[in-house]
């Protein structure tokens, strides 16, 4: 899935309106993507226009108790994965970049 920011937002200085972003996961209906700083942050989906709705075949989707969607590649879907990533745990960091580099290589 590829999205673009609808308009420049002062509260999201790490995103640019004309830049396409690959969505690398959906968490509680928010989009996780690599921002302009190369960080995999979560952003509200309503900030974006979807320019390519095709989702990777390797995404695993589950729904929470309130119907919220969670979709990630198998390797990134375990609870606490992104907490480990942001805590600097090397296993999570390595796994994340292996998955992202493989995805970007397919898109090229």
For each residue, the residues with C-beta under 8 A, 3 or more apart:
1: 22 23 31 50 52 53 54 55 56
2: 20 21 22 23 50 51 52
3: 20 21 23 31 33 48 49 50 51
4: 17 18 19 20 21 48 49 51
5: 8 9 12 15 16 17 19 21 47 48 49
6: 17 47 48 49
7: 17
8: 5 16 17
9: 5 12 15 47
10: 13
11:
12: 5 9 15 43 47
13: 10
14: 35 36 37 39 41
15: 5 9 12 19 21 35 36 43 47
16: 5 8 19 36
17: 4 5 6 7 8
18: 4
19: 4 5 15 16 36
20: 2 3 4 51
21: 2 3 4 5 15 31 33 34 35 48
22: 1 2 33 34 103 104 107
23: 1 2 3 26 31 32 33
24: 32 33 34 40 72 73 76 99 100 103
25: 31 32 59 70 71 72 73 76 77
26: 23 29 30 31 32 45 61 69 70 71 72
27: 30 32 42 70 72
28: 64 68 69 70
29: 26 45 68 69
30: 26 27 42 43 44 45
31: 1 3 21 23 25 26 42 43 44 45 48
32: 23 24 25 26 27 40 41 42 43 72 82
33: 3 21 22 23 24 40 41 43
34: 21 22 24 38 39 40 100
35: 14 15 21 38 39 40 41 43
36: 14 15 16 19
37: 14
38: 34 35
39: 14 34 35
40: 24 32 33 34 35 82 85 96 100
41: 14 32 33 35
42: 27 30 31 32
43: 12 15 30 31 32 33 35 47 48
44: 30 31 47
45: 26 29 30 31 48
46:
47: 5 6 9 12 15 43 44
48: 3 4 5 6 21 31 43 45
49: 3 4 5 6
50: 1 2 3 53
51: 2 3 4 20
52: 1 2
53: 1 50
54: 1
55: 1 59 71
56: 1 59 73 103
57:
58: 73 74
59: 25 55 56 71 72 73
60: 71 72 73 74 77
61: 26 69 70 71
62: 69 70 71
63: 67 68 69 70
64: 28 67 68 69 70
65:
66:
67: 63 64
68: 28 29 63 64
69: 26 28 29 61 62 63 64
70: 25 26 27 28 61 62 63 64 77
71: 25 26 55 59 60 61 62
72: 24 25 26 27 32 59 60 76 77
73: 24 25 56 58 59 60 76 77 99 103
74: 58 60 77
75: 95 98 99
76: 24 25 72 73 81 82 95 96 99
77: 25 60 70 72 73 74 81
78: 81
79:
80: 83 84
81: 76 77 78 84 85 92 95 96
82: 32 40 76 85 86 92
83: 80 86 87
84: 80 81 87 89 91 92
85: 40 81 82 89 92 93 96
86: 82 83
87: 83 84 92
88: 93
89: 84 85 92 93
90: 93 94
91: 84 94 95
92: 81 82 84 85 87 89 95 96
93: 85 88 89 90 96 97
94: 90 91 97 98
95: 75 76 81 91 92 98 99
96: 40 76 81 85 92 93 99 100
97: 93 94 100 101
98: 75 94 95 101 102
99: 24 73 75 76 95 96 102 103
100: 24 34 40 96 97 103 104
101: 97 98 104 105
102: 98 99 105 106
103: 22 24 56 73 99 100 106 107
104: 22 100 101 107 108
105: 101 102 108
106: 102 103
107: 22 103 104
108: 104 105
